[in-house]
Amino acid sequence: MLLLCVKIVFIKDGRFASQHVKDNEALKKQGIHCVIDQDREERERKKLEF
């Protein structure tokens, strides 16, 4: 546990990196979104089809 907290304890303004999909640049480049965002986009797309 201590090793996980080294960045927070010893670095000024240290924080854990966000683990959320929407905050990951590599996934953004591949066009991968959060499942909630994908669901919203799909629902909006289906509304336009009707």
ModelCIF file with pLDDT and N, C-alpha, C, O atoms, coordinates in Angstrom:
data_MODEL
#
_entry.id   MODEL 
#
_entity.id                         1 
_entity.type                       polymer 
_entity.pdbx_number_of_molecules   1 
#
_entity_poly.entity_id                      1 
_entity_poly.type                           'polypeptide(L)' 
_entity_poly.nstd_linkage                   no 
_entity_poly.nstd_monomer                   no 
_entity_poly.pdbx_seq_one_letter_code       MLLLCVKIVFIKDGRFASQHVKDNEALKKQGIHCVIDQDREERERKKLEF 
_entity_poly.pdbx_seq_one_letter_code_can   MLLLCVKIVFIKDGRFASQHVKDNEALKKQGIHCVIDQDREERERKKLEF 
_entity_poly.pdbx_strand_id                 A 
#
loop_
_entity_poly_seq.entity_id 
_entity_poly_seq.num 
_entity_poly_seq.mon_id 
_entity_poly_seq.hetero 
1 1  MET n 
1 2  LEU n 
1 3  LEU n 
1 4  LEU n 
1 5  CYS n 
1 6  VAL n 
1 7  LYS n 
1 8  ILE n 
1 9  VAL n 
1 10 PHE n 
1 11 ILE n 
1 12 LYS n 
1 13 ASP n 
1 14 GLY n 
1 15 ARG n 
1 16 PHE n 
1 17 ALA n 
1 18 SER n 
1 19 GLN n 
1 20 HIS n 
1 21 VAL n 
1 22 LYS n 
1 23 ASP n 
1 24 ASN n 
1 25 GLU n 
1 26 ALA n 
1 27 LEU n 
1 28 LYS n 
1 29 LYS n 
1 30 GLN n 
1 31 GLY n 
1 32 ILE n 
1 33 HIS n 
1 34 CYS n 
1 35 VAL n 
1 36 ILE n 
1 37 ASP n 
1 38 GLN n 
1 39 ASP n 
1 40 ARG n 
1 41 GLU n 
1 42 GLU n 
1 43 ARG n 
1 44 GLU n 
1 45 ARG n 
1 46 LYS n 
1 47 LYS n 
1 48 LEU n 
1 49 GLU n 
1 50 PHE n 
#
_struct_asym.id          A 
_struct_asym.entity_id   1 
#
loop_
_ma_qa_metric.id 
_ma_qa_metric.mode 
_ma_qa_metric.name 
_ma_qa_metric.software_group_id 
_ma_qa_metric.type 
1 global pLDDT . pLDDT 
2 local  pLDDT . pLDDT 
#
_ma_qa_metric_global.metric_id      1 
_ma_qa_metric_global.metric_value   80.96 
_ma_qa_metric_global.model_id       1 
_ma_qa_metric_global.ordinal_id     1 
#
loop_
_ma_qa_metric_local.label_asym_id 
_ma_qa_metric_local.label_comp_id 
_ma_qa_metric_local.label_seq_id 
_ma_qa_metric_local.metric_id 
_ma_qa_metric_local.metric_value 
_ma_qa_metric_local.model_id 
_ma_qa_metric_local.ordinal_id 
A MET 1  2 75.00 1 1  
A LEU 2  2 73.00 1 2  
A LEU 3  2 76.00 1 3  
A LEU 4  2 70.00 1 4  
A CYS 5  2 75.00 1 5  
A VAL 6  2 75.00 1 6  
A LYS 7  2 70.00 1 7  
A ILE 8  2 72.00 1 8  
A VAL 9  2 74.00 1 9  
A PHE 10 2 76.00 1 10 
A ILE 11 2 72.00 1 11 
A LYS 12 2 71.00 1 12 
A ASP 13 2 73.00 1 13 
A GLY 14 2 69.00 1 14 
A ARG 15 2 71.00 1 15 
A PHE 16 2 71.00 1 16 
A ALA 17 2 73.00 1 17 
A SER 18 2 77.00 1 18 
A GLN 19 2 78.00 1 19 
A HIS 20 2 83.00 1 20 
A VAL 21 2 85.00 1 21 
A LYS 22 2 82.00 1 22 
A ASP 23 2 86.00 1 23 
A ASN 24 2 86.00 1 24 
A GLU 25 2 87.00 1 25 
A ALA 26 2 87.00 1 26 
A LEU 27 2 86.00 1 27 
A LYS 28 2 85.00 1 28 
A LYS 29 2 90.00 1 29 
A GLN 30 2 91.00 1 30 
A GLY 31 2 85.00 1 31 
A ILE 32 2 85.00 1 32 
A HIS 33 2 83.00 1 33 
A CYS 34 2 87.00 1 34 
A VAL 35 2 88.00 1 35 
A ILE 36 2 88.00 1 36 
A ASP 37 2 86.00 1 37 
A GLN 38 2 86.00 1 38 
A ASP 39 2 91.00 1 39 
A ARG 40 2 90.00 1 40 
A GLU 41 2 89.00 1 41 
A GLU 42 2 90.00 1 42 
A ARG 43 2 92.00 1 43 
A GLU 44 2 92.00 1 44 
A ARG 45 2 90.00 1 45 
A LYS 46 2 88.00 1 46 
A LYS 47 2 85.00 1 47 
A LEU 48 2 78.00 1 48 
A GLU 49 2 73.00 1 49 
A PHE 50 2 63.00 1 50 
#
loop_
_atom_site.group_PDB 
_atom_site.id 
_atom_site.type_symbol 
_atom_site.label_atom_id 
_atom_site.label_alt_id 
_atom_site.label_comp_id 
_atom_site.label_asym_id 
_atom_site.label_entity_id 
_atom_site.label_seq_id 
_atom_site.pdbx_PDB_ins_code 
_atom_site.Cartn_x 
_atom_site.Cartn_y 
_atom_site.Cartn_z 
_atom_site.occupancy 
_atom_site.B_iso_or_equiv 
_atom_site.pdbx_formal_charge 
_atom_site.auth_seq_id 
_atom_site.auth_comp_id 
_atom_site.auth_asym_id 
_atom_site.auth_atom_id 
_atom_site.pdbx_PDB_model_num 
ATOM 1   N N  . MET A 1 1  ? 0.825   -1.186 0.000   1.00 75.00 ? 1  MET A N  1 
ATOM 2   C CA . MET A 1 1  ? 0.000   0.000  0.000   1.00 75.00 ? 1  MET A CA 1 
ATOM 3   C C  . MET A 1 1  ? 0.872   1.254  0.000   1.00 75.00 ? 1  MET A C  1 
ATOM 4   O O  . MET A 1 1  ? 0.561   2.243  -0.663  1.00 75.00 ? 1  MET A O  1 
ATOM 5   N N  . LEU A 1 2  ? 1.946   1.193  0.740   1.00 73.00 ? 2  LEU A N  1 
ATOM 6   C CA . LEU A 1 2  ? 2.843   2.341  0.810   1.00 73.00 ? 2  LEU A CA 1 
ATOM 7   C C  . LEU A 1 2  ? 3.425   2.674  -0.557  1.00 73.00 ? 2  LEU A C  1 
ATOM 8   O O  . LEU A 1 2  ? 3.536   3.847  -0.914  1.00 73.00 ? 2  LEU A O  1 
ATOM 9   N N  . LEU A 1 3  ? 3.793   1.660  -1.320  1.00 76.00 ? 3  LEU A N  1 
ATOM 10  C CA . LEU A 1 3  ? 4.359   1.897  -2.647  1.00 76.00 ? 3  LEU A CA 1 
ATOM 11  C C  . LEU A 1 3  ? 3.350   2.563  -3.585  1.00 76.00 ? 3  LEU A C  1 
ATOM 12  O O  . LEU A 1 3  ? 3.731   3.348  -4.454  1.00 76.00 ? 3  LEU A O  1 
ATOM 13  N N  . LEU A 1 4  ? 2.088   2.256  -3.412  1.00 70.00 ? 4  LEU A N  1 
ATOM 14  C CA . LEU A 1 4  ? 1.063   2.887  -4.241  1.00 70.00 ? 4  LEU A CA 1 
ATOM 15  C C  . LEU A 1 4  ? 0.895   4.365  -3.914  1.00 70.00 ? 4  LEU A C  1 
ATOM 16  O O  . LEU A 1 4  ? 0.482   5.150  -4.768  1.00 70.00 ? 4  LEU A O  1 
ATOM 17  N N  . CYS A 1 5  ? 1.206   4.737  -2.706  1.00 75.00 ? 5  CYS A N  1 
ATOM 18  C CA . CYS A 1 5  ? 1.000   6.112  -2.251  1.00 75.00 ? 5  CYS A CA 1 
ATOM 19  C C  . CYS A 1 5  ? 2.239   6.995  -2.378  1.00 75.00 ? 5  CYS A C  1 
ATOM 20  O O  . CYS A 1 5  ? 2.190   8.169  -2.011  1.00 75.00 ? 5  CYS A O  1 
ATOM 21  N N  . VAL A 1 6  ? 3.341   6.464  -2.884  1.00 75.00 ? 6  VAL A N  1 
ATOM 22  C CA . VAL A 1 6  ? 4.581   7.230  -2.970  1.00 75.00 ? 6  VAL A CA 1 
ATOM 23  C C  . VAL A 1 6  ? 4.373   8.526  -3.744  1.00 75.00 ? 6  VAL A C  1 
ATOM 24  O O  . VAL A 1 6  ? 4.834   9.584  -3.315  1.00 75.00 ? 6  VAL A O  1 
ATOM 25  N N  . LYS A 1 7  ? 3.694   8.456  -4.863  1.00 70.00 ? 7  LYS A N  1 
ATOM 26  C CA . LYS A 1 7  ? 3.487   9.652  -5.685  1.00 70.00 ? 7  LYS A CA 1 
ATOM 27  C C  . LYS A 1 7  ? 2.690   10.710 -4.923  1.00 70.00 ? 7  LYS A C  1 
ATOM 28  O O  . LYS A 1 7  ? 2.975   11.902 -5.037  1.00 70.00 ? 7  LYS A O  1 
ATOM 29  N N  . ILE A 1 8  ? 1.719   10.289 -4.167  1.00 72.00 ? 8  ILE A N  1 
ATOM 30  C CA . ILE A 1 8  ? 0.872   11.235 -3.437  1.00 72.00 ? 8  ILE A CA 1 
ATOM 31  C C  . ILE A 1 8  ? 1.621   11.820 -2.243  1.00 72.00 ? 8  ILE A C  1 
ATOM 32  O O  . ILE A 1 8  ? 1.512   13.011 -1.955  1.00 72.00 ? 8  ILE A O  1 
ATOM 33  N N  . VAL A 1 9  ? 2.365   10.990 -1.568  1.00 74.00 ? 9  VAL A N  1 
ATOM 34  C CA . VAL A 1 9  ? 3.028   11.423 -0.335  1.00 74.00 ? 9  VAL A CA 1 
ATOM 35  C C  . VAL A 1 9  ? 4.262   12.280 -0.615  1.00 74.00 ? 9  VAL A C  1 
ATOM 36  O O  . VAL A 1 9  ? 4.461   13.291 0.059   1.00 74.00 ? 9  VAL A O  1 
ATOM 37  N N  . PHE A 1 10 ? 5.092   11.908 -1.584  1.00 76.00 ? 10 PHE A N  1 
ATOM 38  C CA . PHE A 1 10 ? 6.392   12.545 -1.759  1.00 76.00 ? 10 PHE A CA 1 
ATOM 39  C C  . PHE A 1 10 ? 6.455   13.592 -2.869  1.00 76.00 ? 10 PHE A C  1 
ATOM 40  O O  . PHE A 1 10 ? 7.453   14.305 -2.969  1.00 76.00 ? 10 PHE A O  1 
ATOM 41  N N  . ILE A 1 11 ? 5.453   13.703 -3.680  1.00 72.00 ? 11 ILE A N  1 
ATOM 42  C CA . ILE A 1 11 ? 5.473   14.679 -4.761  1.00 72.00 ? 11 ILE A CA 1 
ATOM 43  C C  . ILE A 1 11 ? 4.453   15.769 -4.450  1.00 72.00 ? 11 ILE A C  1 
ATOM 44  O O  . ILE A 1 11 ? 3.301   15.486 -4.120  1.00 72.00 ? 11 ILE A O  1 
ATOM 45  N N  . LYS A 1 12 ? 4.891   17.002 -4.560  1.00 71.00 ? 12 LYS A N  1 
ATOM 46  C CA . LYS A 1 12 ? 3.999   18.123 -4.307  1.00 71.00 ? 12 LYS A CA 1 
ATOM 47  C C  . LYS A 1 12 ? 2.827   18.070 -5.281  1.00 71.00 ? 12 LYS A C  1 
ATOM 48  O O  . LYS A 1 12 ? 3.035   17.894 -6.481  1.00 71.00 ? 12 LYS A O  1 
ATOM 49  N N  . ASP A 1 13 ? 1.629   18.215 -4.797  1.00 73.00 ? 13 ASP A N  1 
ATOM 50  C CA . ASP A 1 13 ? 0.390   18.121 -5.575  1.00 73.00 ? 13 ASP A CA 1 
ATOM 51  C C  . ASP A 1 13 ? 0.271   16.777 -6.297  1.00 73.00 ? 13 ASP A C  1 
ATOM 52  O O  . ASP A 1 13 ? -0.341  16.697 -7.362  1.00 73.00 ? 13 ASP A O  1 
ATOM 53  N N  . GLY A 1 14 ? 0.847   15.740 -5.728  1.00 69.00 ? 14 GLY A N  1 
ATOM 54  C CA . GLY A 1 14 ? 0.768   14.411 -6.329  1.00 69.00 ? 14 GLY A CA 1 
ATOM 55  C C  . GLY A 1 14 ? -0.658  13.873 -6.274  1.00 69.00 ? 14 GLY A C  1 
ATOM 56  O O  . GLY A 1 14 ? -1.373  14.065 -5.291  1.00 69.00 ? 14 GLY A O  1 
ATOM 57  N N  . ARG A 1 15 ? -1.050  13.205 -7.334  1.00 71.00 ? 15 ARG A N  1 
ATOM 58  C CA . ARG A 1 15 ? -2.396  12.626 -7.431  1.00 71.00 ? 15 ARG A CA 1 
ATOM 59  C C  . ARG A 1 15 ? -2.296  11.320 -8.194  1.00 71.00 ? 15 ARG A C  1 
ATOM 60  O O  . ARG A 1 15 ? -1.352  11.094 -8.951  1.00 71.00 ? 15 ARG A O  1 
ATOM 61  N N  . PHE A 1 16 ? -3.283  10.466 -7.983  1.00 71.00 ? 16 PHE A N  1 
ATOM 62  C CA . PHE A 1 16 ? -3.388  9.279  -8.807  1.00 71.00 ? 16 PHE A CA 1 
ATOM 63  C C  . PHE A 1 16 ? -3.919  9.694  -10.167 1.00 71.00 ? 16 PHE A C  1 
ATOM 64  O O  . PHE A 1 16 ? -4.770  10.579 -10.261 1.00 71.00 ? 16 PHE A O  1 
ATOM 65  N N  . ALA A 1 17 ? -3.429  9.071  -11.205 1.00 73.00 ? 17 ALA A N  1 
ATOM 66  C CA . ALA A 1 17 ? -3.934  9.349  -12.550 1.00 73.00 ? 17 ALA A CA 1 
ATOM 67  C C  . ALA A 1 17 ? -5.369  8.847  -12.659 1.00 73.00 ? 17 ALA A C  1 
ATOM 68  O O  . ALA A 1 17 ? -5.736  7.851  -12.035 1.00 73.00 ? 17 ALA A O  1 
ATOM 69  N N  . SER A 1 18 ? -6.156  9.525  -13.434 1.00 77.00 ? 18 SER A N  1 
ATOM 70  C CA . SER A 1 18 ? -7.537  9.110  -13.646 1.00 77.00 ? 18 SER A CA 1 
ATOM 71  C C  . SER A 1 18 ? -7.566  7.769  -14.358 1.00 77.00 ? 18 SER A C  1 
ATOM 72  O O  . SER A 1 18 ? -6.811  7.551  -15.304 1.00 77.00 ? 18 SER A O  1 
ATOM 73  N N  . GLN A 1 19 ? -8.418  6.886  -13.917 1.00 78.00 ? 19 GLN A N  1 
ATOM 74  C CA . GLN A 1 19 ? -8.550  5.564  -14.521 1.00 78.00 ? 19 GLN A CA 1 
ATOM 75  C C  . GLN A 1 19 ? -9.760  5.488  -15.439 1.00 78.00 ? 19 GLN A C  1 
ATOM 76  O O  . GLN A 1 19 ? -10.083 4.415  -15.949 1.00 78.00 ? 19 GLN A O  1 
ATOM 77  N N  . HIS A 1 20 ? -10.430 6.610  -15.652 1.00 83.00 ? 20 HIS A N  1 
ATOM 78  C CA . HIS A 1 20 ? -11.632 6.627  -16.477 1.00 83.00 ? 20 HIS A CA 1 
ATOM 79  C C  . HIS A 1 20 ? -11.268 6.612  -17.954 1.00 83.00 ? 20 HIS A C  1 
ATOM 80  O O  . HIS A 1 20 ? -10.282 7.223  -18.365 1.00 83.00 ? 20 HIS A O  1 
ATOM 81  N N  . VAL A 1 21 ? -12.050 5.928  -18.730 1.00 85.00 ? 21 VAL A N  1 
ATOM 82  C CA . VAL A 1 21 ? -11.799 5.765  -20.164 1.00 85.00 ? 21 VAL A CA 1 
ATOM 83  C C  . VAL A 1 21 ? -11.750 7.115  -20.876 1.00 85.00 ? 21 VAL A C  1 
ATOM 84  O O  . VAL A 1 21 ? -10.913 7.316  -21.756 1.00 85.00 ? 21 VAL A O  1 
ATOM 85  N N  . LYS A 1 22 ? -12.623 8.026  -20.513 1.00 82.00 ? 22 LYS A N  1 
ATOM 86  C CA . LYS A 1 22 ? -12.681 9.314  -21.216 1.00 82.00 ? 22 LYS A CA 1 
ATOM 87  C C  . LYS A 1 22 ? -11.437 10.175 -21.001 1.00 82.00 ? 22 LYS A C  1 
ATOM 88  O O  . LYS A 1 22 ? -11.202 11.118 -21.756 1.00 82.00 ? 22 LYS A O  1 
ATOM 89  N N  . ASP A 1 23 ? -10.642 9.863  -19.984 1.00 86.00 ? 23 ASP A N  1 
ATOM 90  C CA . ASP A 1 23 ? -9.436  10.629 -19.700 1.00 86.00 ? 23 ASP A CA 1 
ATOM 91  C C  . ASP A 1 23 ? -8.175  10.009 -20.293 1.00 86.00 ? 23 ASP A C  1 
ATOM 92  O O  . ASP A 1 23 ? -7.083  10.539 -20.089 1.00 86.00 ? 23 ASP A O  1 
ATOM 93  N N  . ASN A 1 24 ? -8.296  8.915  -21.012 1.00 86.00 ? 24 ASN A N  1 
ATOM 94  C CA . ASN A 1 24 ? -7.149  8.203  -21.567 1.00 86.00 ? 24 ASN A CA 1 
ATOM 95  C C  . ASN A 1 24 ? -6.926  8.630  -23.016 1.00 86.00 ? 24 ASN A C  1 
ATOM 96  O O  . ASN A 1 24 ? -7.755  8.351  -23.882 1.00 86.00 ? 24 ASN A O  1 
ATOM 97  N N  . GLU A 1 25 ? -5.815  9.303  -23.278 1.00 87.00 ? 25 GLU A N  1 
ATOM 98  C CA . GLU A 1 25 ? -5.516  9.834  -24.615 1.00 87.00 ? 25 GLU A CA 1 
ATOM 99  C C  . GLU A 1 25 ? -5.348  8.729  -25.656 1.00 87.00 ? 25 GLU A C  1 
ATOM 100 O O  . GLU A 1 25 ? -5.787  8.887  -26.795 1.00 87.00 ? 25 GLU A O  1 
ATOM 101 N N  . ALA A 1 26 ? -4.725  7.625  -25.284 1.00 87.00 ? 26 ALA A N  1 
ATOM 102 C CA . ALA A 1 26 ? -4.506  6.524  -26.239 1.00 87.00 ? 26 ALA A CA 1 
ATOM 103 C C  . ALA A 1 26 ? -5.841  5.945  -26.709 1.00 87.00 ? 26 ALA A C  1 
ATOM 104 O O  . ALA A 1 26 ? -5.993  5.621  -27.887 1.00 87.00 ? 26 ALA A O  1 
ATOM 105 N N  . LEU A 1 27 ? -6.795  5.814  -25.810 1.00 86.00 ? 27 LEU A N  1 
ATOM 106 C CA . LEU A 1 27 ? -8.106  5.291  -26.191 1.00 86.00 ? 27 LEU A CA 1 
ATOM 107 C C  . LEU A 1 27 ? -8.862  6.296  -27.053 1.00 86.00 ? 27 LEU A C  1 
ATOM 108 O O  . LEU A 1 27 ? -9.588  5.908  -27.969 1.00 86.00 ? 27 LEU A O  1 
ATOM 109 N N  . LYS A 1 28 ? -8.697  7.580  -26.768 1.00 85.00 ? 28 LYS A N  1 
ATOM 110 C CA . LYS A 1 28 ? -9.339  8.613  -27.584 1.00 85.00 ? 28 LYS A CA 1 
ATOM 111 C C  . LYS A 1 28 ? -8.851  8.546  -29.022 1.00 85.00 ? 28 LYS A C  1 
ATOM 112 O O  . LYS A 1 28 ? -9.641  8.674  -29.958 1.00 85.00 ? 28 LYS A O  1 
ATOM 113 N N  . LYS A 1 29 ? -7.534  8.345  -29.198 1.00 90.00 ? 29 LYS A N  1 
ATOM 114 C CA . LYS A 1 29 ? -6.960  8.264  -30.539 1.00 90.00 ? 29 LYS A CA 1 
ATOM 115 C C  . LYS A 1 29 ? -7.511  7.073  -31.309 1.00 90.00 ? 29 LYS A C  1 
ATOM 116 O O  . LYS A 1 29 ? -7.622  7.128  -32.534 1.00 90.00 ? 29 LYS A O  1 
ATOM 117 N N  . GLN A 1 30 ? -7.858  5.999  -30.608 1.00 91.00 ? 30 GLN A N  1 
ATOM 118 C CA . GLN A 1 30 ? -8.405  4.804  -31.243 1.00 91.00 ? 30 GLN A CA 1 
ATOM 119 C C  . GLN A 1 30 ? -9.915  4.903  -31.439 1.00 91.00 ? 30 GLN A C  1 
ATOM 120 O O  . GLN A 1 30 ? -10.524 4.015  -32.035 1.00 91.00 ? 30 GLN A O  1 
ATOM 121 N N  . GLY A 1 31 ? -10.519 5.976  -30.939 1.00 85.00 ? 31 GLY A N  1 
ATOM 122 C CA . GLY A 1 31 ? -11.959 6.167  -31.090 1.00 85.00 ? 31 GLY A CA 1 
ATOM 123 C C  . GLY A 1 31 ? -12.783 5.394  -30.079 1.00 85.00 ? 31 GLY A C  1 
ATOM 124 O O  . GLY A 1 31 ? -13.975 5.171  -30.292 1.00 85.00 ? 31 GLY A O  1 
ATOM 125 N N  . ILE A 1 32 ? -12.168 4.982  -28.983 1.00 85.00 ? 32 ILE A N  1 
ATOM 126 C CA . ILE A 1 32 ? -12.872 4.233  -27.945 1.00 85.00 ? 32 ILE A CA 1 
ATOM 127 C C  . ILE A 1 32 ? -13.402 5.224  -26.920 1.00 85.00 ? 32 ILE A C  1 
ATOM 128 O O  . ILE A 1 32 ? -12.659 6.056  -26.399 1.00 85.00 ? 32 ILE A O  1 
ATOM 129 N N  . HIS A 1 33 ? -14.690 5.124  -26.640 1.00 83.00 ? 33 HIS A N  1 
ATOM 130 C CA . HIS A 1 33 ? -15.344 6.034  -25.698 1.00 83.00 ? 33 HIS A CA 1 
ATOM 131 C C  . HIS A 1 33 ? -15.833 5.261  -24.486 1.00 83.00 ? 33 HIS A C  1 
ATOM 132 O O  . HIS A 1 33 ? -15.814 4.030  -24.455 1.00 83.00 ? 33 HIS A O  1 
ATOM 133 N N  . CYS A 1 34 ? -16.261 5.999  -23.515 1.00 87.00 ? 34 CYS A N  1 
ATOM 134 C CA . CYS A 1 34 ? -16.913 5.447  -22.342 1.00 87.00 ? 34 CYS A CA 1 
ATOM 135 C C  . CYS A 1 34 ? -18.220 4.786  -22.786 1.00 87.00 ? 34 CYS A C  1 
ATOM 136 O O  . CYS A 1 34 ? -18.886 5.290  -23.691 1.00 87.00 ? 34 CYS A O  1 
ATOM 137 N N  . VAL A 1 35 ? -18.587 3.689  -22.175 1.00 88.00 ? 35 VAL A N  1 
ATOM 138 C CA . VAL A 1 35 ? -19.793 2.977  -22.569 1.00 88.00 ? 35 VAL A CA 1 
ATOM 139 C C  . VAL A 1 35 ? -21.039 3.846  -22.382 1.00 88.00 ? 35 VAL A C  1 
ATOM 140 O O  . VAL A 1 35 ? -22.003 3.707  -23.134 1.00 88.00 ? 35 VAL A O  1 
ATOM 141 N N  . ILE A 1 36 ? -21.030 4.722  -21.408 1.00 88.00 ? 36 ILE A N  1 
ATOM 142 C CA . ILE A 1 36 ? -22.169 5.613  -21.195 1.00 88.00 ? 36 ILE A CA 1 
ATOM 143 C C  . ILE A 1 36 ? -22.295 6.590  -22.359 1.00 88.00 ? 36 ILE A C  1 
ATOM 144 O O  . ILE A 1 36 ? -23.399 6.847  -22.840 1.00 88.00 ? 36 ILE A O  1 
ATOM 145 N N  . ASP A 1 37 ? -21.164 7.134  -22.812 1.00 86.00 ? 37 ASP A N  1 
ATOM 146 C CA . ASP A 1 37 ? -21.174 8.037  -23.967 1.00 86.00 ? 37 ASP A CA 1 
ATOM 147 C C  . ASP A 1 37 ? -21.584 7.298  -25.231 1.00 86.00 ? 37 ASP A C  1 
ATOM 148 O O  . ASP A 1 37 ? -22.331 7.841  -26.046 1.00 86.00 ? 37 ASP A O  1 
ATOM 149 N N  . GLN A 1 38 ? -21.111 6.077  -25.407 1.00 86.00 ? 38 GLN A N  1 
ATOM 150 C CA . GLN A 1 38 ? -21.476 5.287  -26.583 1.00 86.00 ? 38 GLN A CA 1 
ATOM 151 C C  . GLN A 1 38 ? -22.973 5.001  -26.589 1.00 86.00 ? 38 GLN A C  1 
ATOM 152 O O  . GLN A 1 38 ? -23.612 5.069  -27.639 1.00 86.00 ? 38 GLN A O  1 
ATOM 153 N N  . ASP A 1 39 ? -23.532 4.683  -25.435 1.00 91.00 ? 39 ASP A N  1 
ATOM 154 C CA . ASP A 1 39 ? -24.961 4.414  -25.334 1.00 91.00 ? 39 ASP A CA 1 
ATOM 155 C C  . ASP A 1 39 ? -25.771 5.651  -25.691 1.00 91.00 ? 39 ASP A C  1 
ATOM 156 O O  . ASP A 1 39 ? -26.761 5.561  -26.419 1.00 91.00 ? 39 ASP A O  1 
ATOM 157 N N  . ARG A 1 40 ? -25.349 6.820  -25.176 1.00 90.00 ? 40 ARG A N  1 
ATOM 158 C CA . ARG A 1 40 ? -26.051 8.065  -25.465 1.00 90.00 ? 40 ARG A CA 1 
ATOM 159 C C  . ARG A 1 40 ? -26.009 8.371  -26.958 1.00 90.00 ? 40 ARG A C  1 
ATOM 160 O O  . ARG A 1 40 ? -27.018 8.759  -27.546 1.00 90.00 ? 40 ARG A O  1 
ATOM 161 N N  . GLU A 1 41 ? -24.838 8.194  -27.570 1.00 89.00 ? 41 GLU A N  1 
ATOM 162 C CA . GLU A 1 41 ? -24.696 8.453  -29.013 1.00 89.00 ? 41 GLU A CA 1 
ATOM 163 C C  . GLU A 1 41 ? -25.584 7.520  -29.826 1.00 89.00 ? 41 GLU A C  1 
ATOM 164 O O  . GLU A 1 41 ? -26.211 7.947  -30.795 1.00 89.00 ? 41 GLU A O  1 
ATOM 165 N N  . GLU A 1 42 ? -25.640 6.262  -29.440 1.00 90.00 ? 42 GLU A N  1 
ATOM 166 C CA . GLU A 1 42 ? -26.458 5.285  -30.168 1.00 90.00 ? 42 GLU A CA 1 
ATOM 167 C C  . GLU A 1 42 ? -27.949 5.611  -30.040 1.00 90.00 ? 42 GLU A C  1 
ATOM 168 O O  . GLU A 1 42 ? -28.699 5.504  -31.010 1.00 90.00 ? 42 GLU A O  1 
ATOM 169 N N  . ARG A 1 43 ? -28.368 6.008  -28.840 1.00 92.00 ? 43 ARG A N  1 
ATOM 170 C CA . ARG A 1 43 ? -29.783 6.362  -28.647 1.00 92.00 ? 43 ARG A CA 1 
ATOM 171 C C  . ARG A 1 43 ? -30.154 7.585  -29.486 1.00 92.00 ? 43 ARG A C  1 
ATOM 172 O O  . ARG A 1 43 ? -31.232 7.629  -30.079 1.00 92.00 ? 43 ARG A O  1 
ATOM 173 N N  . GLU A 1 44 ? -29.266 8.571  -29.537 1.00 92.00 ? 44 GLU A N  1 
ATOM 174 C CA . GLU A 1 44 ? -29.525 9.769  -30.343 1.00 92.00 ? 44 GLU A CA 1 
ATOM 175 C C  . GLU A 1 44 ? -29.560 9.421  -31.832 1.00 92.00 ? 44 GLU A C  1 
ATOM 176 O O  . GLU A 1 44 ? -30.383 9.951  -32.578 1.00 92.00 ? 44 GLU A O  1 
ATOM 177 N N  . ARG A 1 45 ? -28.678 8.541  -32.254 1.00 90.00 ? 45 ARG A N  1 
ATOM 178 C CA . ARG A 1 45 ? -28.632 8.127  -33.664 1.00 90.00 ? 45 ARG A CA 1 
ATOM 179 C C  . ARG A 1 45 ? -29.928 7.395  -34.046 1.00 90.00 ? 45 ARG A C  1 
ATOM 180 O O  . ARG A 1 45 ? -30.467 7.593  -35.134 1.00 90.00 ? 45 ARG A O  1 
ATOM 181 N N  . LYS A 1 46 ? -30.412 6.549  -33.134 1.00 88.00 ? 46 LYS A N  1 
ATOM 182 C CA . LYS A 1 46 ? -31.642 5.799  -33.421 1.00 88.00 ? 46 LYS A CA 1 
ATOM 183 C C  . LYS A 1 46 ? -32.863 6.716  -33.447 1.00 88.00 ? 46 LYS A C  1 
ATOM 184 O O  . LYS A 1 46 ? -33.806 6.460  -34.196 1.00 88.00 ? 46 LYS A O  1 
ATOM 185 N N  . LYS A 1 47 ? -32.862 7.780  -32.639 1.00 85.00 ? 47 LYS A N  1 
ATOM 186 C CA . LYS A 1 47 ? -33.963 8.739  -32.656 1.00 85.00 ? 47 LYS A CA 1 
ATOM 187 C C  . LYS A 1 47 ? -34.055 9.403  -34.022 1.00 85.00 ? 47 LYS A C  1 
ATOM 188 O O  . LYS A 1 47 ? -35.150 9.646  -34.527 1.00 85.00 ? 47 LYS A O  1 
ATOM 189 N N  . LEU A 1 48 ? -32.912 9.695  -34.613 1.00 78.00 ? 48 LEU A N  1 
ATOM 190 C CA . LEU A 1 48 ? -32.887 10.375 -35.900 1.00 78.00 ? 48 LEU A CA 1 
ATOM 191 C C  . LEU A 1 48 ? -33.346 9.466  -37.045 1.00 78.00 ? 48 LEU A C  1 
ATOM 192 O O  . LEU A 1 48 ? -33.810 9.959  -38.073 1.00 78.00 ? 48 LEU A O  1 
ATOM 193 N N  . GLU A 1 49 ? -33.222 8.152  -36.878 1.00 73.00 ? 49 GLU A N  1 
ATOM 194 C CA . GLU A 1 49 ? -33.612 7.211  -37.921 1.00 73.00 ? 49 GLU A CA 1 
ATOM 195 C C  . GLU A 1 49 ? -35.119 7.104  -38.056 1.00 73.00 ? 49 GLU A C  1 
ATOM 196 O O  . GLU A 1 49 ? -35.616 6.814  -39.145 1.00 73.00 ? 49 GLU A O  1 
ATOM 197 N N  . PHE A 1 50 ? -35.861 7.330  -36.980 1.00 63.00 ? 50 PHE A N  1 
ATOM 198 C CA . PHE A 1 50 ? -37.319 7.159  -37.026 1.00 63.00 ? 50 PHE A CA 1 
ATOM 199 C C  . PHE A 1 50 ? -38.017 8.301  -37.611 1.00 63.00 ? 50 PHE A C  1 
ATOM 200 O O  . PHE A 1 50 ? -39.244 8.290  -37.711 1.00 63.00 ? 50 PHE A O  1 
#
